[in-house]
Amino acid sequence: MRHFRTGWISDVHLGTRGSQSEALLNFLKNNDFETLYLVGDLIDVWSLKRGIYWPQSHNDVIQKLLRAGRKGTRVVYIPGNHDEFISGFNGEYGAVTVQPKAVHTTADGRRLLVIHGHELDAIVQNSKWLAHLGDIGYTLLLRLNTPINWIRRKLGMHFWSLSAAAKRSVKNAVNYIGAFEEAVVRMAKMEEDIQGVVCGHIHTPAIRSIGALQYYNCGDWVESLSALVEEEDGTIRLLTHQGLLEPAREAATQELAPVEAYSQI
C-alpha cells in the first residue's frame, strides 16, 4: 500500500460500459490518500438516462470511496458535466464534501485551482444537444474496445483503445486539447494567488508549464487509467494502474496508453 498526501481522480464514468471500474478498484486498494479529489464525471448520468447499466463493480467503487472517507481520507467531490445533478447538493456529507471548485495548497506552499474543466467547453455550455450527440458516438467507439481488448488479453497484449487511437490522429482534436489547456490556465489566472490548475474533462493526462502556471490533467478511468498524486514533499506525479510516471508531459504521452482527446466528455 502506497501512501500519498493527495490524489486527484476524474472521469470514471460509472454507469457506462467503458468505465474501467475494476482497474480503479485495484488502484484504490493499492494507494491511499490524506485528501482525495474526485474531479468530476464520477457517475455518467447522460448514459444512465439512455439505459441503465450498473454492474457490481460500479457499486464497489462507490463503497470503496465512502469507506476511504470513513477511515480518515478527506474526499472532495467536484461535479462535472456528466454528473452535474450533484452540483445541486453542495455541502458536507460526513467525510465527503461536494463543491463546484476547490483551491488546494501543496506541501511546498503552491495554491492550485481544482475544477472539472467543462466550464471552458463552449459546446457543452452552449450546445448541449450537440454534446449529447457526440457522447453517443463516443459510447459506440468505446463498446468496440471491449471485444478488441478481449482478444488482446488472450494474446497477452496490454489494454488499447480504438477510440483514443482514432481521435489522436484527428488534427482538430489535437488543436482542441491545446486550446482547452490554455483556456483553463487563463481561467486560473483570474483567481487570486494561484500557481497552477488541476482538471479533467478531456481525458488527456498531462503535466506541463503554460506560461507562469503549472497545468495538471488527471486523465480518466475509461482509457488512460490515470490519476495525479502528491508526494509528502509537494511533488505531483501522474500515476497509472501500471506504475508511477515522472512529472513531464513527454513521459505521460509516451507511457500512458492511450491518450484521449474527446471534447464532449
C-alpha positions in Angstrom: 0.0 0.0 0.0 1.5 3.3 -1.1 0.5 6.5 0.9 0.2 9.9 -0.7 -0.6 13.3 0.7 -3.2 14.0 -2.1 -4.8 12.3 -5.0 -6.9 13.5 -7.9 -9.2 11.2 -10.0 -11.5 12.3 -12.7 -13.8 10.9 -15.4 -14.6 7.5 -14.1 -18.0 7.5 -15.9 -19.7 4.8 -13.7 -22.8 3.7 -15.5 -21.1 3.2 -18.8 -19.7 0.0 -20.3 -16.5 1.9 -21.0 -15.7 2.6 -17.3 -12.7 0.6 -16.2 -14.0 0.1 -12.7 -12.0 -3.0 -11.9 -8.8 -1.2 -12.7 -9.8 1.7 -10.5 -10.7 -0.6 -7.6 -7.2 -2.1 -7.9 -5.7 1.3 -7.9 -7.7 2.3 -4.8 -6.7 -0.9 -3.0 -3.0 -0.2 -3.5 -2.9 3.5 -2.8 -4.3 5.7 0.0 -4.5 9.4 0.4 -4.9 12.0 3.1 -7.1 14.0 0.7 -8.7 12.6 -2.4 -10.3 14.9 -5.1 -13.0 13.4 -7.4 -12.6 15.9 -10.2 -16.0 15.4 -12.0 -17.8 12.8 -14.1 -17.6 10.1 -11.4 -21.1 9.0 -12.5 -22.3 9.3 -16.1 -25.9 10.4 -15.8 -26.1 11.1 -19.6 -25.5 7.4 -20.3 -27.9 6.3 -17.5 -30.7 8.3 -19.0 -30.3 6.3 -22.2 -30.3 3.0 -20.4 -29.4 1.5 -17.0 -26.0 -0.2 -16.8 -24.7 -0.6 -13.3 -22.7 -3.8 -12.5 -21.5 -4.7 -9.1 -18.0 -3.3 -9.7 -19.5 0.2 -10.1 -21.2 -0.3 -6.7 -17.9 -1.4 -5.3 -16.1 1.8 -6.5 -18.7 3.9 -4.6 -18.4 1.8 -1.5 -14.6 1.9 -1.7 -14.6 5.7 -1.8 -17.1 6.0 1.1 -15.0 3.5 3.1 -11.9 5.6 2.5 -13.8 8.6 3.9 -14.8 6.7 7.0 -11.2 5.6 7.5 -9.9 9.2 7.5 -9.5 10.3 3.9 -10.9 13.7 3.2 -12.9 13.3 0.0 -13.8 16.4 -2.1 -16.3 15.8 -4.9 -16.3 18.4 -7.7 -19.1 17.6 -10.2 -18.5 17.7 -13.9 -21.0 17.9 -16.9 -22.0 14.2 -16.8 -22.8 14.3 -13.1 -24.0 17.9 -12.9 -27.0 17.0 -10.9 -24.7 16.6 -7.9 -23.9 20.3 -8.1 -27.4 20.9 -6.6 -26.2 19.3 -3.4 -23.1 21.3 -2.4 -22.1 20.9 1.2 -20.6 18.4 3.6 -21.8 14.8 3.9 -19.7 13.1 6.6 -16.2 12.8 5.1 -17.4 13.8 1.6 -17.6 17.5 0.6 -19.4 18.5 -2.6 -18.3 21.8 -4.1 -18.1 23.4 -7.5 -14.3 24.0 -7.3 -11.5 24.0 -4.8 -8.2 25.5 -4.0 -5.6 23.0 -2.9 -2.4 24.0 -1.1 0.5 21.7 -1.7 3.1 20.7 0.9 5.5 23.1 -0.6 3.0 26.0 -0.5 1.7 26.2 -4.0 -2.0 27.0 -4.5 -3.7 25.0 -7.2 -7.2 25.7 -8.6 -9.2 22.4 -8.9 -12.0 22.3 -11.5 -13.5 19.6 -13.8 -13.0 21.8 -16.9 -16.3 21.6 -18.7 -16.7 25.3 -17.7 -14.3 26.0 -20.6 -16.1 23.8 -23.2 -18.3 26.0 -25.4 -20.0 23.0 -26.9 -21.1 21.7 -23.5 -22.1 25.1 -22.2 -23.9 26.4 -25.3 -24.9 23.4 -27.5 -25.9 20.6 -25.2 -27.8 18.7 -27.9 -24.5 18.5 -29.9 -22.6 17.4 -26.9 -25.1 14.6 -26.2 -24.9 13.5 -29.9 -21.1 13.4 -29.7 -21.4 11.4 -26.5 -23.5 8.7 -28.2 -20.8 8.3 -30.9 -18.1 8.1 -28.3 -20.0 5.4 -26.5 -20.2 3.3 -29.7 -16.5 3.6 -30.1 -15.9 2.5 -26.5 -18.1 -0.6 -27.0 -15.7 -1.7 -29.7 -12.9 -1.5 -27.2 -14.4 -4.4 -25.3 -14.1 -7.2 -27.9 -10.8 -5.8 -29.2 -9.3 -5.9 -25.7 -10.7 -9.4 -25.0 -8.8 -10.6 -28.0 -5.7 -8.7 -26.9 -5.8 -10.2 -23.4 -6.0 -13.7 -24.9 -2.8 -12.8 -26.9 -1.1 -11.4 -23.8 -1.2 -7.8 -25.0 -1.9 -4.7 -22.9 -5.0 -2.6 -22.9 -5.5 -0.5 -26.1 -8.3 2.0 -27.0 -9.6 2.2 -30.6 -11.5 5.4 -29.9 -8.4 7.2 -28.5 -6.2 6.0 -31.3 -8.7 7.2 -33.9 -9.1 10.6 -32.3 -5.4 11.1 -31.7 -4.9 11.2 -35.4 -7.5 13.9 -35.9 -5.9 17.3 -36.2 -8.9 19.2 -34.8 -8.9 17.0 -31.7 -5.2 17.8 -31.1 -5.9 21.5 -31.6 -8.8 21.3 -29.2 -6.5 19.9 -26.4 -4.1 22.8 -26.7 -6.8 25.4 -26.8 -8.5 23.8 -23.8 -5.3 23.7 -21.7 -4.6 27.4 -22.4 -8.1 28.4 -21.6 -8.0 26.6 -18.3 -4.8 28.4 -17.4 -6.3 31.7 -18.4 -9.2 31.0 -16.1 -6.9 30.1 -13.2 -5.0 33.4 -13.6 -8.2 35.2 -12.7 -8.2 33.6 -9.3 -6.1 35.3 -6.5 -2.7 33.9 -5.8 -2.9 30.7 -7.9 0.2 28.9 -9.1 -1.4 26.1 -11.0 -4.6 24.3 -12.1 -5.8 20.7 -11.8 -8.7 19.5 -14.1 -10.0 16.5 -16.0 -12.8 16.5 -18.7 -10.8 16.0 -21.9 -9.4 12.5 -20.9 -5.9 13.7 -21.7 -3.4 13.2 -18.8 -0.7 15.8 -18.7 1.7 17.8 -16.5 3.3 20.9 -18.1 4.0 24.5 -17.6 2.0 27.1 -19.5 3.5 30.5 -19.0 4.0 31.1 -15.3 1.4 28.5 -14.2 1.5 24.7 -14.0 -1.2 22.7 -15.8 -2.2 19.3 -14.5 -4.8 16.9 -16.0 -5.7 13.7 -14.2 -6.7 11.8 -17.3 -9.6 9.3 -16.9 -10.7 5.8 -16.0 -12.1 5.0 -19.3 -9.0 4.8 -21.4 -5.8 6.3 -19.9 -6.5 4.8 -16.4 -4.5 7.6 -14.7 -4.6 9.8 -11.6 -2.5 12.6 -10.2 -0.8 12.1 -6.8 1.1 14.5 -4.5 4.1 13.2 -2.5 4.8 14.4 1.0 7.2 17.0 -0.3 4.7 18.5 -2.7 5.9 16.8 -5.8 3.0 16.0 -8.1 3.2 13.0 -10.4 1.0 11.0 -12.8 0.2 7.6 -11.6 -1.4 4.7 -13.6 -2.6 1.3 -12.6 0.7 0.1 -14.2 3.2 2.4 -12.5 4.4 5.8 -11.5 5.3 8.4 -14.1 7.7 11.4 -13.7 6.0 14.9 -13.9 6.7 15.6 -17.5 4.4 15.8 -20.5 6.8 13.7 -22.6 6.7 10.8 -20.1 2.9 11.0 -19.9 2.3 10.9 -23.7 4.8 8.1 -24.2 3.8 5.8 -21.4 0.1 6.4 -20.8 -1.8 4.2 -23.2 -3.7 5.7 -24.8 -4.4 9.5 -24.6 -8.0 10.6 -25.1 -8.9 13.9 -26.9 -12.6 14.0 -26.9 -14.1 17.4 -26.3 -17.6 16.4 -25.3 -16.7 14.1 -22.5 
